[in-house]
Amino acid sequence: MPPDFDNFDPDDNFGASFSASTDLDEDAALEAVVWQLLLLINPGDEDSATLQFAEIREALTGGAEPIDAIRDAIDWKAGFFLAEDDAGGVVEAVDELAARVGVRVDWDLDDEADDALADADAGSLLSRAAVQLRERGYSLWLWESGSEHVAGWIAARSDDEALPMVAGAIGFHVRAAI
């Protein structure tokens, strides 16, 4: 059938491509977006993303909420979820994630002092880490946990535009730590 040039609408190029009864597989769409997020927060490490994806899939099959499943699967592997006043946990978690991408964060703390983190503020530490990560081509992202926790992950700086869109499609409200 030749195109109907008299009724052509350039803003509706795909208007006839899908019928009104076409079903979208919501689970498959969610899995596709989750996979994209895992690739973003596991820069250069598709093997880890694959293992985390399997954990998430299993949790979703068991009835878990997507954000909870992702949080549990990536915790201390590609992300962190800590009490907002846990400065020591922030340092440990960010050090672990930064090491995965070959970055060492200089926290400017007195390593010899027993209470070096006693007066440290987790927000200030995250900002310090974010600046150093950006200098090396990565971004530290934080997401609103809805509780008294700080949560986030590291992604390549080249993905700064894509990450908020992909994360937002799942329900994460993210912002760069800087």
C-alpha positions, -999 to 999 in steps of 0.1 A, spaced: 0 0 0 15 33 -10 18 61 16 -11 85 19 7 118 13 -25 138 16 -29 128 52 8 128 62 15 143 96 53 147 102 48 148 140 30 115 140 55 93 121 47 62 141 10 68 147 0 37 128 28 15 140 11 3 171 -26 -6 174 -45 7 204 -46 -28 218 -8 -33 217 2 -44 252 34 -32 267 52 -58 288 57 -37 320 80 -62 336 102 -64 305 103 -26 303 113 -23 339 140 -49 335 154 -30 305 156 2 324 171 -15 355 198 -31 332 207 3 318 210 17 353 233 -11 363 255 -5 333 257 32 343 266 26 380 291 -2 372 312 17 347 333 -8 327 322 -38 347 294 -56 329 301 -88 349 292 -71 382 261 -56 365 250 -91 354 254 -105 389 234 -76 404 208 -79 377 202 -116 386 197 -107 422 173 -79 413 153 -102 390 150 -128 417 138 -102 442 113 -87 418 99 -122 411 95 -126 449 74 -94 450 100 -68 461 96 -32 451 121 -22 424 139 4 444 143 -19 474 155 -48 451 181 -25 435 193 -10 468 198 -45 483 216 -59 452 240 -30 447 248 -22 484 286 -20 489 291 -33 453 279 -4 431 261 18 456 257 26 493 228 31 517 239 44 551 227 64 581 232 100 573 253 106 604 276 76 597 307 95 585 329 64 589 305 44 568 305 71 541 343 70 539 344 32 537 317 29 511 330 57 489 365 43 492 352 9 481 333 23 451 361 47 441 386 19 441 365 0 416 371 28 391 407 33 401 403 65 421 417 71 456 399 98 476 420 120 498 398 126 528 422 151 544 417 134 578 442 128 605 448 91 600 466 87 633 438 103 654 414 77 670 385 100 665 393 115 631 357 110 620 341 119 653 334 155 642 332 148 604 301 156 586 289 130 561 277 157 537 311 175 537 328 142 531 306 134 502 312 168 486 350 163 490 348 129 473 325 143 446 351 170 436 379 145 435 359 120 415 348 147 390 385 156 385 391 120 374 361 116 351 334 103 375 304 117 392 291 109 427 253 107 427 230 108 457 194 96 457 166 106 480 160 76 503 129 89 520 145 82 553 174 94 575 199 77 552 223 88 526 224 67 494 242 69 461 265 55 435 294 65 412 290 67 374 312 79 345 310 117 341 301 111 304 268 96 316 258 127 336 229 134 313 217 98 310 218 88 346 191 110 360 168 100 332 173 63 336 172 64 374 141 86 373 123 61 351 126 36 379 116 60 406 149 72 420 152 110 426 189 116 420 212 146 421 249 151 417 267 153 450 283 186 441 
